[in-house]
């Protein structure tokens, strides 16, 4: 019996024919399925893991609960784009709490922490106060941020347009695309900003968009992510699981279903068109539209050999996965606010070098080049765990896949001793950093849980544990191969690979795919 995921008041149905099949129940898959359901289509969502939600799922150990892929969202205030879209999709409001003014705090060697304001005006005044000799440079940067953000919205809109329209749209916006998305953050910031320390501060949150050196990330991606949070930062009451709790009923009430424990092994082809999927257990399911949110590279690996020799497939397989990460989830008891915990996110950098790379060997290298520390329980005071005096912290450092590759074929709960020893060394290193940055909080830690890239690969299905999908390069964002419509009729791509990394990007990718199938939905994302 295939488990059926059902939350809320939705009624799951059992049927043989579906209007669409969505592979993957992350934010992109849930948004796509809910949008199609609002358009009157019965949608089957297939999830390989035991629970739905992808990177919006949560997990618990005793009284502590953590999100696995969320630390804040932008545009989620009442009336904001994200809030309005979720309200339409779910039919009920997801409640968000606004984070306090100190949304992000950047720490650099031998310098006072820099606090990022939660508004464009606040960012401008804060930067000028900290760097008074760079006022004109800061104005130029913020203007570039606005222009690159505008170019990014045009670029993403193009992802869902039919071929001829997409070509015309690309020509119309070619100059701004190349200017902001064809150049790296290092190129643009070097051109606009003379003070190297100001350049470093402006890149302090780069783990939000991949954590790679500034010479590799396109400036447009930096602009899109930064601008998204200049109208405030918000956190869903109840944690990231609120998204699945709200969206699953919308899918089932529309005659759809979400099946967990249902891994797709192959996309079915008839006369060159995708007509359904085959599951790992051999079952076949059919629908006139199949949407893959499992990642572009995973998608093409589920195609028959007969269609693999194409330029589209070769280009997708030429993209390498983005960075992976290690995360230490902590449970604390005591007066954490007195010890320095707040709703803010802290970004600790060990140098001012904007080319500082990933944590090369997290067990052998004691200190990561950059480390993010946040306190989820301080963002959602409505949590029952908080009322009982249980608080949480999360430490995240981006790293490489190679140190973990030797154990890639092992299974969760059956990892070899060498891996467990390596994992224990990482945990010790991260705990030492937590004690260095928050000495008053370290004694309050009563629970620990470490995840590695193998965890991400096992539970999310991400190739090489890549949390942000494909490489975050200019080539990736300017590629014609990552559109919602694929060269195979009936097959659509969605999720963050067709848009930008993160929950908001994945959600937009799902909406764009839904609009490609049902054009009347385009008005909802215009």
N, C-alpha and C positions, 0 to 999 in steps of 0.2 A: 504493500500500500504506500503510495507516494504521499508524504506529508503535505498538508495544505496549510499555508500560513494564513492566519485570519486574525485581525485585530479590530477592535471597535465593533460596530453593529452591522458590518457588511455580511452578506450571505454568499458564501462560496458556492459555485455551481459546478456540476460535472457535465461536460458536453464533449462531443466529438469534433465539431467544427468551430473554428475561431476566426474572427475577423483579422486578428494580428497576433503574432507571438513575439514577446519581448524576452530576450535572453539576458538575464542579470537583473537583480533587484536593488542595485545601488540607487543613488539619487537620480541618475539619468534614466534608469529603467522605470522607476516608480513614477517619475514625472511624465515620461512618455506614455505609459500605460494609463495613468489617470487622465491625461489630456485626451487620449483616444476614447476613453470611456465617457468623458464629458461630451464627446462628439458622437455618441451612440454606438460605439463599437465594443464588442465583447473581446477582451484581451486576456491571453494566457501569459503569465510571467513565470519564467523558469529560473530558479536559483540553485546553484550547485552546493551552497553551504546549508547548514541546518536552520539558519535563521535569516530573514530578509534584512535588507538595509545597506549591504556593502559597507562602505566607510562611514555610514551614519549609524551603524549598529553600536550597541553598548555591551559591556560585559561586567560581571560582578564577581567579587571575591568577598564572601562574608557580608558585612554591612556596607562595603565600598563598591561604588559603581563608577565606571569611567567610559567616556567616549573614545573611539579609536581614530577618528579623523576630523574632528571639529574643535576649533578653539574660539572662533567668532565668525560672524557674518556681517556684511554690509547691506544697505538698502532694505533692511528688515523692519524699519519703523512703520507704523501705520501710515498707509499711503505710499510707501516705498515700492519700487518695482517688484522686488522679491516677495514682500509681504502680500501685495495685491495678487500676484500670480499664485501663491500658495493658497490664499483665501479662495480663489476661483477653483483651483484644482481640488481642494479638500472639501469645499462646501462649509467649512468651519474654520475659525481662526486658530492658527498656531500662535500661542502667546510667546512673545519675545521680551526679554528684559534688557534694557540698555545698560551697557557697561559704563563704569565710572569714567571720568574724564581722562585719566591716565590709561589709555587703551594699550599702548605699546611703550615699553621702556627699553632703550638700547644702552648697553654697557660696553665701553671700550677701555683699553688700558690707560691708567693714569689720567682719567677724565671723569668729570661728574656725569651721571647718567643723563641721557637725553630722553625727554618725555614727548612722544608724538601726540599732538592734539587730535581731537576727533572731528575736526571740521577743516575745510580748506582755508578759511580765514585764520583759524588758530594755528594751522601748520605754517602758514606764511609768517605770521608774527613771531611764532616760536623759533623758527629757523633764523629770522633776522636778529632776534635778540641774542641768540647763541653765536651767530656768525655775522656781526654787524658790518664787517668789511665786504660781505658778499651779497648785499641787498639786491643789486642788479642781476647777479647770477641766479639768485633764488627766484626772482620774478621770471627770468627766462626759463628756468626749469619748470615752474608751475604752468607757464604757457605751453611748453612742450608736452607736459603731462596731459593737458586738456586736449591738445591736437592729436596726440598719440592715442588717447582714449577714444576720441571720435573715429579715428582710422580703424581702431580695433572693433568698434561696433559695426562698422561697415564691412570689415573682413569677416566677422562671424555671421552677419546676415547673409552673406554670399554663400555660406556653407550649405544652405538649404534651397538655394535657387536652382531651377532646371538649367541644364548645360548652356544653351544660348544666352539666357538672361544672366547667368553667372559670368559668362565671358564678357558681356557688355558692362556689367557692374565692375568687374575687375579692371577693365580698361579705364573706366570713369575714375576709379580711385587708385590707379596704379602708382602715381607719384607719392601720395601720402602713405600708401602701404609700404613702399620700398624705403621711404624716408624714416619711418618709425618702427616698422616691423622687420625691415631688411638690415637694420643696423643694431649693434649690440648696445647694452646699457653703458658699457665702458666707453664706446665711441661717442655716444651722445653726451654723457656726463663730462668726459674730458673736454669736449667742445664747449660746453656751457658753464662748467664749474671749475674755477681755478684752484680752490682750496681742496687738497686731497682728503682732509678730514671731513669736510662737508660731503664730499662724494661718498665716503664710507658710511656716514650717518644716513644718507639717502638710500643706501643699499642695505641698511641694517636688517630689514625684514625679508631679505631675499629667500629665506627658507620657505616663505609663503608661495614662492613661484620657482621652486626647484633647488635653491641653495647652490647653484653652480657659479663658477667665476663670472664676473660681470662681462668678460669678453665673449661669453657664450650665450647669455640670455638676451633675447631681443628687447629693446627698450619698450616696445609696445606692450609686452607682457607685464613689465614692471608698472607701466602707467595704468593699465587696466586694473591690476590688483590694488594699487595704491588709491586710485580714484574711487574704487568700489567702497572703500571704508572711510571716505571723507565726509560722509553724511552720518557718521556714527557707527558704532559696532554693537552687535546684538547677539544674544545667546538664547536658544529656545528653552523655555521653562520645561523641566523634565528631561533635559539633555537631548542629544542628537536623535535618540529613538522616537522623539515626537514626530519626526517626518514620516516614518513608516506607520506609526499609529494613526496619523491623519490621512495618509494617502491610500493605505490598503483598503479601507472601507469604500472609498470612491471607486476603486477598481472592481471590487466584488459587487457593489450595488449596481454597476453597469453591466452585470452578467459575466464579469471576468473572474479570474482565479490566480492566485500566487502559489506555486508549488515549490517547496524547498526540497533539498536533497535530489535535485533533478539536473544533473550535469549534461550539457549538450556535447556530443562527440562529433557530429557532422551536420552540415547544412544540406538538405535534399535538393537535388537539381533535376529539372525536367525541361528539355529543349532550351537549355542555357539560362533558365530562370530558377530562382530559389523558391521552392514551394512548401518548405517546412523544415523540420529538424529531426534528427535521430538522437535519442538519449543514450547515455552510456550503458543503460540496461537493454538496449536494442529496440525500445519502443519508438515508433514514428508518429509525429504529429504534424498536421498540415494547416496552412493558412496562406492567404494571398499576399500577406506582408509579414516579413520577419525582420525585427530590429535587434541588432546586436549591440549590447552595452558592455560586452566582456573585454573590450579593448580591441583595437584594429588588428594587432599582430595575432592575438588569440583567434580572432574571427577568420583570418585567411588560412590559419592552420587547421581549421575545421572544414575547409573546402576540399573537394576531390582533386586528385592529382591532375586531372584533365584540364582544370582551369587555372592551375598555379603558374603556368608559364605565360604570364601577361605582365605588361608594364605596370599595371595597377598593383598587382600582388608584389612584384619585385620592389617597387618603391616602398610599400608599407614595410616589407621585411628588411629594407635597408636602414630603417630608423632603429636606433638602439633604445632600450628602455631608459627612463629617467632614473634619478638617484633613488636609493632605498633608504631605510631609516631604522634606528633602534629607538625604543621608547621604554622608559622606566616609569611604571605607574605606582604611585605611593599612596598609602593610607595613613592618615595622621589623626592623633587625638590630642586635644588641648587647645590653648588659646593661640590659634595660628595667626590671627590678625596681629596680635602683639609681636609675633615673630617675623612679620614682614609679608605675610600672604595677603593678596588682594585680588580683585578681578582682572588686574592688568596682566599682560604677557611680557615676560622679560626675555630679552635677546642678549646673550653674553658672547662677546667676540674677543678672541685672544690677541688680535692684531688689528691694525687699521688698513690692512691690505685687502683691497676689493677683489683680488684674485684668489683669496684664501679658499681652498678647495674643501672637499669632503673629508670626513674622519677616515683616514686611510686604513687603520687597523685598530678598531675600537677596544680590543683587549690589550694590545701591547702599548698603544699610545694613551697615556693617562688622561690627557686633556684634549677634548675635541676643539677644532678651530672655532666653531660656533655651537651654541647650545640654547635651546628655547625651554623656558620653565614657566608653566602656568598652573593655575589652581582652579580646576573646574567647579569645585564645590562653592567657591566664592562668587562664581558667576550666576549660580542658580540657587539662591537661598531657600527656595521652596522645596528643595530636595529633602526627603525624609531623613537621609543620612546626616544632613547638616543639623536638623532638629535634634538628633540623638548625639551630636557632638563629634560626628565622624566627618573628616575632611579629606580631600584628595589633592594630589599634585601630579603633574605629568612632565617628564623631561624628555625632550626629543632632540636627536642629533642625526643629521643626514650622513650617510656613509656609502660605501661601495658594496657591490654584490660579491666580489671575488673572495673576501675572507670567509664567506659562508657557503661558497659553491660546492665544497667537498661533501657537504651534508644535504645537498639539494634533493636527493632521492629518498631520504629518510622521512618517516611519518611523524606527525605530532603524537606525543606521548610515547614514542618509540625512538627518540633521538639517541645517538651513541654517546658514550661517556665523554669523548673528546669535545663534542659540541656543548654538552652541559658544563664542562669545565671552562670552555671559551666564554660561554654565556655568563657564568659566575664572575669571570674576570671583568667583563663589561659592566655588570651590575656594581661591582666594587668601585670601578672608575667613576661611574655616574654618581654613586652615593657620595664619593669623595668630593665631587664637584658641587653637589647639592649642599654639603656641609660647608664648603668654602664660600658659597654665595649666600646661603641662608643658615648661618651657624645656630641661630636660636630655634630653627624648625627641625633640624636634623634629629635631635633627641626625641621629637614627638612622633617619628615614623614608627609605625607598628605593623605595617604590611607592605610588601614589595611584589611586583610582578613585572618581568622584563619580556618585551617582544622584540623580535629580530626580523630581518627580511624574510626568513623562512616562515615566520608566523604570517606575514602579509601574503606570501605566495600561497600558503596552504588555505587560508580562510577567505581571501579575496580573489584568488586566482590570478594575481598580478604577476606577469613574467618577471623573473629575477627580483621579485618583491618591490617593484617600482610603484611607489605610492602616487606619483603624478602622471602615470601613463607613459607615452612615448617621450623621447628626448625633447627638451624644451628649447629648441633652436629656431632660428629664423627659417631654415629650410622646412622644418615641420609645419610652421604656421602659414607659410606661403605655398604649401603643397596642394595641388589639385586632387590628390588621392584621398584626402581626409574630409570628404564631403558627406552629407547625410545620405545622398543617393549614390549607390555604388554602380559600377558597370554591369552588375548582375541584376536584372529586373527582379523585384520582389525582396531584395536584400538592402537594408538600411543600416547605417552606422549611427550611434548616439553615444552620449557620455563625454567625458573630458577630452578624449582623443580628437574629437571634431571641434572642440572649442578651447577652453583653457582649464588648467588644473584647479581642483577644489570642488566643493559642494555646489557653489553657485554656478560654476562652469559646467559641471556635469548635468545639473538641472536644465540649463539652457540647451545643452546638447540634446537632452531628451525631448524638450519642447520643439526644437528645430526638426528633429526626426518625425515627431508627430505631425508637424505642419507639412512636411514633405509627403506624408501619406494622406492627410486630410487638410488641403490648402485653406479651408475656412478657419482653421486654428491660427493662421498667420496673424490675424488681427490681435491675438492675445499677447504676442511677443513683438509687435511692431514698435 
